[in-house]
Amino acid sequence: MEMNGRYLVRTYGCQMNEHDSERIAGLLEKEGMEETDSVEAADVIVLNTCCIRENADNKLYGQLGNLKKLKEARPDLQIAVGGCLAQKDRSIIQQRAPHVDVVFGTHNVGRASELLKVSQKSGPITEILEESEAFPSALPVKRDAQHAAWVTIQIGCDNSCAFCIVPAVRGREISRPFGELIDEVTQLANSGVTEITLLGQNVNSYGRDLTLQVRKEGLPDNPEDLVGPAWLAESPKVRPLFSELLRSVSSVSGIRRVRYTSPHPKDLRPETITAMAEVDEVCEHLHLPLQSGSDRILSAMHRGYTADRYLQRANEAKKLIPDLALSTDIIVGFPGETEKDFEATLEVAAEIQFDNSYTFVYSPRPGTEAAELKDHYVASDVSAHRMQRLRNVIERSSLRNNESRVGHEEEVVVEGRSKRDNEMLTGRTRHNRLVHFASKSIIRAGSYARVRITGARTFNLKGELLEVTATPKHKTRIPVESS
């Protein structure tokens, strides 16, 4: 059965969800559909959900409620719900929103278009798998930015953080074979991609399961394809392969920038920091989630490190990479957090002077250990006040760090026109800072330019264009390609 018409994919959540949405879009375009940004014009609407953020379920059902009248007016419209919330809530979605045609989880993204075709013929369908049948990166991908690409190096997570639902909805940690990743990056580079972001729930544990497999079962027929040549060249030991992956990906011809997210502080190894310091292509930006500066709260979260250990890792990284930009995640109001605990977080934030932070007020996720600590929940007004105090500290350090760049010449990759001022272009530095600058001529997205920083704000920089140093090789638009 063929699919035609227009589709719309709406994404909630993290980069992993964004990449899954690229795959869903790629599958639909492979079927002959075209993208639209209009709900009214869409023949297929896919909501790719997240269950990490606060009130994720309320946002989903509110959106589905808005779509109900549209479905009643246009019975041929197909509505699909996928992602983490679909994995967690399973059949609840169709119970609460019977006008949904397809519900699929995180382990069967590759079945999205097939399930929509089955639904056209047989009616509403829910398919939730407990394990992935195939690694999703083998699917076609439709990317908006042709110069930059995400590469998923692992799925799942083996940690047990008390606040996190990811292990329940993404499953156990599974790493992709080393050689397969290098092949994918090579294909992307050949298509004109110059910037790669390596994705995983805990990227610095990449390959630990692969090396364990070798220790347990022995070397396979093509061991370099599984664990890479560098690990084989030394005495085999059970350790992650992430530093080797950073070096190998960076050596692919055409790749100019390599980023990664997110590492876990307890698994940030010295060889990873050394690779960042020694390899020119790896950007001088480290996103290292702190979550809390209180040892008591970190222990209750099951994070596996202390505040001092975090500071040690961060300072070691800054010592080896003097121009390093540090960003983080912090949760405010975790159950049982006292004023003393929160002040410890403020102290760590002030000492590190983060360039940016994703801060969240704790919100319970059903099914997690922390959600059961109802007697220890922090009052909402207290959490809100603490959040503002934390933001003040973070924004102060962010502005200070941005001001220190004034007068510097920075390499930026052009992302396009500024959303607020069509006369300005937006570029991103190696430190992941946004720079707005004027240009009399048209500069294609994906071009590299040298910019002198002339001004600083809390969340961005202002610059003066000096010269364009490289233009993109890719075509203006590549609708669908393998990733």
Helices and strands as residue ranges (DSSP letters): E 6-11, H 15-30, E 34-35, E 44-49, H 56-73, E 78-83, H 84-89, H 92-96, E 102-104, G 109-111, H 112-122, E 125-127, G 136-138, E 140-141, E 148-152, E 154-155, H 166-170, E 174-175, H 178-190, E 195-199, G 203-205, H 208-217, H 223-227, H 229-233, H 242-250, E 257-261, G 265-267, H 270-278, E 285-287, H 295-301, H 307-320, E 325-332, H 339-352, E 356-361, G 370-372, G 374-376, H 380-403, E 409-417, E 424-429, E 434-438, E 448-456, E 461-470, E 481-482
